[in-house]
Amino acid sequence: MYDIIIIGGGHAGVEAALACARLNNKTLLISGNFKMIATMACNPSMGGPAKGVVVREIDALGGEMGRAIDKELIQIKMLNMSKGPAVRALRAQVDKVQYPKYMQNLILEQEHLDFKEAYVEKLITESKKVKGVMLENGELIYSKIVIIATGVYMSSKILVGHTYRKEGPDQQRTSSGLSNSLRELGFQTIRLKTGTPPRIKKDTINFENLQIQPGDNEFWKFSEETKDNDVIKYENQQPCYLTYTTSETKEIIMKNLNKSSMYSGLVEGVGPRYCPSIEDKVVRFNTKDRHQVFLEPESLYIDEIYIQGLSTSFPNDIQDRLVKSLPGLENAVIAKYAYAIEYDAIDPTQLNASLESKDIENLFFAGQVNGTSGYEEAACQGLIAAINASNKINNKNPLILRRDEAYIGVLIDDLITKGIKDPYRLLTSRAEFRLLLRHDNSEERLIEYGYNSGLISKERYDRYLKKKNDINNLIELIDKVYITAKPEINEYLTKNNKSVINVKISGKEFLRRPDSNFADLVNILGLNLEYSKDVFEKALIQIKYAGYIEKEYKEASKLKSLQSKIIPRKINYDNIVNLASEAREKLKKVRPENISQATRISGVNPSDISILLIYLEGNKFE
């Protein structure tokens, strides 16, 4: 008898298993192959716009992904540094050989966590409650809670040209039993598709005319627990390279479209909008002469380069021609051919915000099985499902992150409220409060939740409190110093191509100017400010963007007000007179937990919300 069983050893399953065990639950992780735990079947990169902030949020809540990336990265850079802080995000190339080993070692060493190499055939349920799992060999294992984190392995097919194989990535077994079990329990499943590009041998590339894409010569990190000497030095980072498709590439694709799985009618599932295959890009953007293609190293231990931007399901002979049509790859040898993959997922509107099923109690879902794409989106769902599973066992309220608190909150709310038609990818543009959801303030937003859940140590929490106090003290100090329009001060500003000052201003007013920073203030006033670089950066953002941040907080307060208006589970929408028919059907399907969520359901209009509010005020529910 276990407290919690997790099905699946991908990025969602690993975060879920580690968190459940660290919260002192007797935990079992079931996966088909231990060596495939936490593998990166697709891109060897982590982070990027929005996703990089998610990794920071995982770290602030006490998850593992950030520490693992920092330990095993081979290149790192901060994207959008020339733009505002709302869109800045870390992106790293991660060693695909070492990263899984790091996670696998943690699984073996973690107290309260067992691992079983097996395949789950069906769920054991009783009176709309999950009680455990039945394996393919008939073995029954019981638990209080089950978390399904099967990734792309439910009834998956690998598609290449006009052929398919019933298997998962990297020639791993797939399983259809669990899909059937879920459908028997009343779950609506959907068919999705994604894919991966070819990998080529590094020593067959001509790098001479390629554009080099190095990492940053800065100490960047995803985890606040990472020490300086735990991250690879700049001089040891591996470069990426940029090339482009050519007119020959386009011609090969257009002449052979009928040989692609996607255009031959073989594909049943819906592919990702924001990461299309090369054949889809060429068809959809037919007027474009070329498309970017990035060559990304996969590991320090294997001679393989990932061709970012060339996902395809063409047969192998066409793939060979496509690769050789790219500048620099005229003599390239493919080490692994590309493929598309189809798999079963569930309609995520069948879940509560805690990621627990609305209909089967104690059954949680996390990761690509909920219709998402990406390692980061999967990992954060695994962590949230684990925290809420543990909370349920201990009779605590679930952790529900709001849209103004975390990109994780945006992701989960989008899934359970809007559902998905194609694999969901988190984007900066999906967050209406993105200035509040920054890379630099992940701890400020979330560490208290992590600390209260038991996943953040007191030592780390105390370090955060000290840093927070330092930032407040620095801002308070700067507001008390003044700069006057002295000739020597304006001479310094002019020399450094900065606008001069004409009146006496405070240090805070000075720093609000677009071209001013703490280094200028220290040089002008001769201040001795002994704070860390991190404290200076966070304080500067708070000072420069104070007005915009305050405006977003005011908007977010309206969301909180609506979120506090709970919709009872027992409400019968058929009893509400004057609701529009579409709104009634959508509300019955999604069953929103509060008015805030109801406002975001497509097809539910402001007039329907007003009618719903009047109904709630005039009726009592037990």
C-alpha positions in Angstrom: 0.0 0.0 0.0 1.5 3.3 -1.1 0.4 6.9 -0.4 1.0 8.0 -4.0 1.7 6.1 -7.3 3.1 8.1 -10.2 2.8 6.5 -13.7 5.5 7.7 -16.1 9.1 8.7 -15.6 9.4 11.8 -17.9 9.9 15.4 -16.6 6.4 15.6 -15.0 6.8 12.1 -13.4 10.3 12.8 -12.0 9.2 16.2 -10.4 6.1 14.5 -9.0 7.9 11.5 -7.6 10.7 13.6 -5.9 8.3 16.1 -4.4 5.9 13.5 -3.1 8.7 11.5 -1.5 10.3 14.7 0.0 6.9 15.5 1.5 7.2 12.2 3.4 4.7 10.3 1.4 5.4 6.6 0.7 5.7 6.9 -3.1 6.0 4.5 -6.0 7.2 5.6 -9.5 6.3 3.2 -12.3 8.0 3.5 -15.7 8.7 1.1 -18.5 12.5 1.6 -18.6 14.6 3.1 -15.8 17.3 4.2 -18.3 14.7 6.5 -20.0 13.8 8.5 -16.9 14.0 12.2 -17.6 15.3 11.8 -21.1 15.1 14.6 -23.6 13.6 12.9 -26.6 13.4 16.1 -28.6 15.3 19.4 -28.2 18.3 19.4 -25.8 17.5 23.0 -24.7 15.6 24.2 -21.6 14.0 27.5 -21.0 13.4 30.3 -23.5 10.6 32.9 -23.5 8.1 32.2 -20.7 9.5 28.7 -20.3 12.7 30.0 -18.6 10.6 31.8 -16.1 8.7 28.5 -15.4 11.9 26.8 -14.5 12.6 29.6 -12.1 9.1 29.2 -10.6 9.7 25.4 -10.2 12.9 26.3 -8.3 11.1 28.8 -6.1 8.5 26.1 -5.2 11.2 23.6 -4.3 11.3 21.6 -7.5 14.5 20.0 -9.0 14.6 21.0 -12.6 16.5 24.3 -12.1 19.3 22.7 -10.1 19.6 19.9 -12.6 19.9 22.3 -15.6 22.5 24.4 -13.8 24.6 21.3 -13.1 24.4 19.8 -16.6 24.1 22.8 -19.0 26.7 23.2 -21.8 25.6 26.7 -22.9 23.4 29.4 -21.3 22.2 32.9 -22.3 19.7 35.5 -21.3 17.2 36.2 -24.1 15.8 39.7 -24.7 18.4 41.5 -22.5 17.9 44.7 -24.7 14.2 44.6 -23.9 12.1 45.1 -20.8 12.3 42.7 -17.8 8.8 41.2 -18.6 10.2 39.3 -21.6 13.7 38.4 -20.4 14.3 34.6 -19.9 17.1 32.2 -19.6 17.7 29.5 -22.2 20.3 26.7 -21.8 21.6 23.9 -23.9 21.6 20.9 -21.6 23.7 17.8 -21.8 21.2 15.1 -22.9 23.4 12.3 -21.6 24.2 13.7 -18.2 20.8 15.4 -17.3 18.9 12.1 -17.2 21.7 10.5 -15.1 21.5 13.3 -12.6 17.7 12.7 -12.2 18.0 8.9 -12.2 20.6 9.1 -9.3 18.2 11.3 -7.3 15.4 8.7 -7.9 17.6 5.9 -6.5 18.8 7.9 -3.5 15.5 9.5 -2.5 14.1 8.4 0.8 10.4 7.2 0.8 10.6 6.6 -3.0 10.4 3.2 -4.7 10.8 2.5 -8.4 9.2 -0.3 -10.4 10.0 -1.0 -14.1 6.6 -2.0 -15.4 3.6 -0.9 -17.6 0.2 0.0 -16.1 -2.7 -1.8 -17.8 -5.6 -0.1 -16.0 -6.7 1.9 -12.9 -8.4 0.3 -9.9 -11.4 2.4 -9.0 -14.3 2.1 -6.6 -17.3 4.4 -6.2 -15.7 7.1 -8.4 -12.4 6.9 -6.4 -9.1 5.6 -7.6 -7.6 2.9 -5.4 -4.5 1.9 -7.3 -3.3 0.3 -10.5 -3.2 -3.0 -12.2 0.0 -3.9 -14.2 0.1 -5.7 -17.5 1.1 -8.9 -15.6 -2.1 -8.7 -13.5 -0.3 -7.5 -10.4 -2.4 -5.1 -8.2 -0.8 -2.2 -6.4 -2.9 0.0 -4.1 -2.5 3.6 -3.1 -4.4 6.6 -1.8 -3.7 8.7 -4.8 -2.5 8.1 -8.4 -0.8 10.7 -10.6 -0.8 10.0 -14.4 2.3 11.5 -16.1 2.6 9.3 -19.2 3.9 11.9 -21.6 3.6 10.7 -25.2 3.6 7.0 -24.4 -0.2 6.3 -24.4 -1.1 4.5 -27.6 1.8 6.2 -29.4 2.8 5.7 -33.1 6.1 6.7 -34.7 5.4 8.1 -38.3 7.9 8.2 -41.1 6.7 8.7 -44.7 3.9 6.2 -45.4 4.9 3.9 -42.5 4.3 3.8 -38.8 5.4 1.8 -35.8 3.5 1.3 -32.6 6.1 2.6 -30.2 7.3 5.7 -28.3 10.4 7.8 -28.7 13.8 6.1 -29.0 12.2 2.8 -29.9 10.6 2.4 -26.5 7.4 0.5 -25.9 4.0 2.1 -25.9 0.9 1.1 -24.0 -2.7 1.2 -25.0 -4.2 -0.3 -21.9 -4.2 2.9 -19.8 -5.9 4.9 -22.6 -8.7 2.3 -22.8 -9.0 2.3 -19.0 -9.4 6.0 -19.0 -12.1 5.9 -21.7 -14.0 3.2 -19.8 -14.0 5.5 -16.8 -15.6 8.2 -18.9 -12.6 10.4 -19.8 -12.6 12.0 -23.2 -9.2 11.4 -24.9 -7.8 13.4 -27.8 -5.2 12.5 -30.4 -2.2 14.8 -30.7 1.0 14.9 -32.8 4.4 16.3 -32.4 7.8 15.6 -34.0 11.5 15.9 -33.9 14.3 16.7 -36.5 17.2 14.7 -37.6 20.5 14.6 -35.7 23.7 14.8 -37.6 27.3 13.9 -36.9 29.3 16.9 -35.8 32.5 16.0 -37.7 30.6 16.0 -41.0 29.6 19.7 -40.7 31.4 22.6 -42.5 31.3 25.3 -39.9 33.3 27.8 -42.0 30.4 29.9 -43.3 27.9 29.3 -40.5 26.9 32.1 -38.0 28.2 31.2 -34.6 25.8 31.6 -31.7 27.8 31.6 -28.4 26.5 31.7 -24.8 26.7 34.7 -22.5 29.9 35.5 -20.6 27.8 36.1 -17.4 27.1 34.0 -14.4 23.4 33.0 -15.1 21.6 30.4 -13.1 18.1 28.9 -13.0 18.3 27.9 -9.3 18.9 30.2 -6.4 20.6 27.2 -4.7 23.3 26.9 -7.4 26.8 28.0 -6.4 29.1 29.9 -8.8 31.5 26.9 -9.2 28.6 24.6 -10.0 28.0 26.1 -13.5 30.2 25.5 -16.5 32.6 28.3 -17.2 32.1 30.5 -20.3 35.2 29.3 -22.1 34.0 25.7 -21.8 30.5 26.4 -23.2 29.6 24.9 -26.5 28.5 27.2 -29.3 25.4 26.8 -31.5 25.3 27.8 -35.2 22.8 29.4 -37.5 22.1 28.4 -41.1 19.1 28.8 -43.4 17.0 26.7 -45.8 17.5 27.3 -49.5 15.4 27.4 -52.7 16.6 23.7 -53.1 15.2 22.8 -49.7 11.8 24.3 -50.7 11.8 22.6 -54.0 12.5 19.2 -52.4 9.7 19.7 -49.9 7.1 20.8 -52.5 7.8 18.0 -54.9 7.6 15.3 -52.3 4.7 16.5 -50.0 2.7 13.4 -50.7 5.6 11.3 -49.1 5.3 13.1 -45.8 3.2 11.4 -43.1 1.6 14.8 -42.4 0.4 15.2 -46.0 -0.2 11.6 -47.0 -3.3 11.2 -44.7 -1.4 8.9 -42.3 -1.5 11.5 -39.4 -4.7 11.5 -37.3 -3.6 13.8 -34.5 -3.3 17.6 -34.4 0.2 19.0 -34.6 1.6 22.0 -32.6 0.9 25.4 -34.0 4.0 27.1 -32.6 6.6 24.4 -33.6 5.5 23.2 -37.0 7.4 20.7 -39.2 9.6 22.1 -42.0 7.1 20.9 -44.6 4.2 22.6 -42.7 6.3 25.9 -42.5 7.1 25.8 -46.2 3.4 25.2 -47.1 2.0 27.8 -44.7 4.6 30.5 -45.4 5.0 29.8 -49.1 6.2 33.3 -49.9 9.2 33.1 -47.6 12.4 32.4 -49.4 14.1 30.8 -46.4 13.7 29.7 -42.8 16.2 29.7 -39.9 17.8 26.5 -38.9 19.9 26.2 -35.7 22.6 23.6 -35.1 22.6 22.8 -31.4 25.0 20.4 -29.6 23.3 17.6 -27.7 26.1 16.5 -25.3 29.8 16.7 -24.5 29.7 12.9 -24.7 28.2 12.1 -28.1 29.0 13.5 -31.5 25.5 14.5 -32.5 24.0 17.9 -33.4 20.3 18.7 -33.2 18.9 20.5 -36.3 16.5 22.9 -34.7 13.8 24.0 -37.2 13.9 20.9 -39.4 11.3 18.7 -37.7 9.9 16.4 -40.4 8.1 13.1 -41.1 9.6 12.6 -44.6 11.1 9.2 -45.4 14.8 8.8 -44.8 16.0 9.3 -48.3 14.1 12.7 -48.6 15.6 13.6 -45.2 19.1 13.0 -46.5 18.4 15.4 -49.4 16.9 18.0 -47.2 19.8 18.1 -44.8 22.4 18.3 -47.7 20.5 21.3 -49.2 21.4 23.4 -46.2 24.6 25.6 -46.3 27.3 24.0 -44.2 25.6 20.6 -44.3 26.4 19.6 -47.9 28.4 16.5 -46.7 26.5 16.0 -43.4 25.8 12.4 -42.3 22.5 11.8 -40.4 23.1 9.9 -37.1 19.3 9.7 -36.2 16.5 10.3 -38.6 13.5 12.5 -37.8 10.0 11.3 -37.2 6.5 12.4 -36.1 4.8 10.9 -33.1 1.1 10.6 -32.4 -0.3 9.8 -28.9 -3.4 9.9 -26.7 -4.0 12.8 -24.3 -7.0 13.8 -22.2 -9.2 16.8 -22.6 -7.8 19.0 -19.7 -11.1 20.7 -19.1 -11.9 17.5 -17.2 -9.5 18.6 -14.4 -9.8 21.0 -11.4 -7.2 23.7 -11.0 -5.4 21.3 -8.5 -4.9 18.9 -11.5 -7.2 16.4 -9.9 -9.9 14.8 -12.0 -13.4 16.3 -11.6 -15.0 12.9 -11.8 -12.6 10.4 -10.3 -11.4 11.4 -6.8 -7.7 11.1 -5.9 -6.7 10.8 -9.6 -4.3 13.6 -10.8 -2.8 14.2 -14.3 0.4 16.1 -15.2 2.4 16.9 -18.2 1.9 16.1 -21.9 -1.0 13.8 -21.1 -2.8 17.1 -20.4 -2.1 18.3 -23.9 1.0 20.4 -23.3 4.3 20.4 -25.0 7.7 21.1 -23.5 9.8 19.7 -20.7 9.2 22.8 -18.5 5.4 22.8 -18.8 5.5 19.1 -17.9 7.8 19.5 -14.9 5.8 22.3 -13.3 2.6 20.3 -13.6 4.2 17.3 -12.0 5.3 19.5 -9.1 1.9 21.1 -8.6 0.2 17.7 -8.8 2.6 16.3 -6.2 2.0 19.2 -3.8 -1.7 18.9 -4.2 -1.7 15.2 -3.8 0.2 15.5 -0.6 -2.1 18.3 0.6 -5.1 16.1 0.0 -3.6 13.2 2.0 -3.0 15.7 4.8 -6.4 17.4 4.6 -4.9 20.7 3.5 -6.3 23.1 0.9 -4.8 22.7 -2.7 -2.2 25.0 -4.0 -3.9 27.0 -6.8 -1.6 29.6 -8.4 -3.4 32.7 -9.9 -2.6 34.1 -13.3 -1.0 37.1 -11.7 1.2 34.9 -9.5 2.9 32.6 -11.9 3.2 31.4 -15.5 2.4 28.0 -13.9 -1.0 29.6 -12.9 -1.5 30.9 -16.5 -0.7 27.4 -18.0 -3.0 25.4 -15.7 -5.8 27.9 -16.0 -5.6 28.0 -19.8 -5.7 24.2 -19.9 -8.6 23.6 -17.6 -10.7 26.6 -18.7 -10.1 26.8 -22.5 -9.0 23.3 -23.3 -6.7 22.6 -26.2 -7.0 21.7 -29.9 -3.2 21.3 -30.5 -0.3 20.7 -28.2 -0.2 23.7 -25.8 3.0 25.8 -25.6 3.4 28.5 -23.0 4.1 31.9 -24.5 4.8 35.3 -22.9 1.8 36.8 -24.7 -0.5 34.4 -22.9 0.1 36.2 -19.6 -1.8 39.4 -19.2 0.3 40.3 -16.1 3.7 39.4 -17.5 5.4 42.4 -15.9 4.5 40.8 -12.6 5.8 37.4 -13.7 9.4 38.2 -14.3 12.6 36.1 -14.2 14.0 38.2 -11.4 11.1 38.0 -8.9 10.2 34.2 -9.0 11.1 33.8 -5.3 9.3 36.9 -4.3 6.1 35.5 -5.8 6.3 31.8 -4.9 8.9 30.9 -2.3 6.4 31.3 0.6 4.3 28.6 -1.0 7.3 26.3 -1.4 8.3 26.9 2.2 4.8 26.3 3.6 4.5 23.1 1.5 7.7 21.8 3.0 9.9 21.7 -0.1 11.9 24.8 0.6 14.4 24.6 3.6 14.4 27.2 6.4 18.0 28.0 5.5 17.0 29.0 1.9 13.9 30.8 3.1 16.0 32.9 5.5 18.4 33.7 2.7 15.5 35.0 0.7 14.2 37.1 3.6 17.7 38.7 4.0 17.9 39.5 0.2 14.4 41.0 0.3 15.4 43.1 3.3 18.6 44.2 1.5 16.5 45.3 -1.6 14.1 47.3 0.6 17.0 48.9 2.5 18.8 49.8 -0.8 15.7 51.4 -2.3 15.0 53.3 0.9 18.6 54.6 1.0 18.6 55.7 -2.6 15.4 57.7 -2.0 17.3 59.7 0.6 20.3 60.8 -1.5 20.2 63.7 -3.9 22.0 64.7 -7.1 22.4 68.4 -8.0 23.3 69.9 -11.4 27.0 70.4 -10.7 29.3 70.9 -13.6 31.4 67.8 -12.7 28.3 65.6 -12.5 27.0 66.7 -15.9 30.5 66.4 -17.3 30.5 62.7 -16.2 27.1 62.2 -17.7 28.0 63.8 -21.0 31.2 61.8 -21.3 29.2 58.6 -20.8 26.6 59.6 -23.4 23.9 60.1 -20.8 21.5 63.0 -20.5 22.5 65.8 -18.1 20.4 67.0 -15.1 19.1 70.5 -14.6 17.5 70.3 -11.2 18.1 68.6 -7.9 16.7 65.1 -8.0 16.7 62.1 -5.6 18.7 59.0 -6.3 15.4 57.1 -7.1 14.4 59.7 -9.6 17.8 59.5 -11.2 17.6 55.8 -11.6 14.2 56.0 -13.2 15.8 57.6 -16.2 16.2 55.1 -19.0 20.0 55.5 -19.4 20.9 55.5 -15.6 22.0 52.6 -13.4 23.6 52.0 -10.0 27.1 52.3 -11.3 26.4 55.9 -12.4 25.0 56.7 -9.0 28.0 55.2 -7.2 30.5 57.1 -9.5 28.7 60.4 -9.2 28.2 60.4 -5.4 31.1 58.2 -4.4 28.7 55.9 -2.5 29.9 52.7 -0.8 27.1 50.3 -1.4 28.0 46.7 -0.3 25.2 44.7 -1.9 25.2 41.7 -4.2 24.8 42.1 -8.0 21.5 40.3 -7.7 20.2 42.9 -5.1 21.2 45.8 -7.3 19.5 44.3 -10.4 16.2 43.5 -8.5 16.2 47.0 -6.9 16.8 48.7 -10.2 13.9 46.9 -11.9 11.6 47.8 -9.0 12.6 51.4 -9.2 12.5 51.8 -13.0 9.2 50.1 -13.6 7.4 51.0 -10.3 4.6 52.8 -12.1 3.9 50.0 -14.6 4.2 47.4 -11.9 1.7 49.2 -9.6 -0.7 49.5 -12.5 -0.6 45.7 -13.1 -1.1 45.0 -9.4 -4.3 47.1 -9.4 -5.5 45.1 -12.4 -4.6 41.9 -10.7 -6.6 42.9 -7.6 -9.8 42.8 -9.7 -8.9 39.2 -10.6 -8.5 38.3 -6.9 -11.9 39.7 -6.2 -13.6 37.6 -8.9 -11.6 34.6 -7.8 -13.0 34.8 -4.3 -16.5 34.4 -5.6 -16.7 30.6 -5.5 -19.2 28.6 -7.7 -20.6 25.7 -5.7 -19.9 22.3 -7.2 -23.6 21.3 -6.9 -24.9 24.2 -9.1 -27.3 23.2 -11.8 -26.8 25.5 -14.8 -30.1 24.3 -16.3 -31.9 26.0 -13.4 -30.5 29.5 -14.3 -33.1 31.4 -16.4 -31.9 33.6 -19.3 -28.4 32.1 -19.6 -27.4 31.9 -23.3 -27.5 28.4 -24.7 -23.8 28.4 -25.6 -22.8 29.7 -22.2 -24.9 27.1 -20.4 -23.2 24.3 -22.4 -19.7 25.7 -21.8 -20.3 26.2 -18.1 -21.6 22.6 -17.7 -18.6 21.2 -19.5 -15.9 23.2 -17.7 -17.6 23.5 -14.4 -15.5 26.6 -13.3 -14.5 26.8 -9.7 -15.0 30.6 -9.4 -16.4 33.6 -11.3 -12.9 34.6 -12.4 -12.4 31.3 -14.2 -16.0 31.5 -15.7 -15.1 34.9 -17.3 -12.3 33.3 -19.3 -14.4 30.5 -20.8 -14.9 31.1 -24.6 -18.6 31.6 -25.3 -19.5 33.0 -21.8 -20.2 36.7 -22.2 -20.4 39.5 -19.6 -24.2 39.3 -19.6 -24.0 35.6 -18.7 -21.6 36.4 -15.9 -24.1 39.0 -14.5 -26.9 36.5 -14.6 -24.8 33.9 -12.9 -23.8 36.4 -10.1 -27.4 37.3 -9.5 -28.3 33.6 -9.3 -25.5 32.9 -6.8 -26.5 35.8 -4.6 -30.2 34.7 -4.6 -29.7 31.0 -3.8 -28.1 29.1 -1.0 -26.0 26.0 -1.5 -24.9 23.4 1.0 
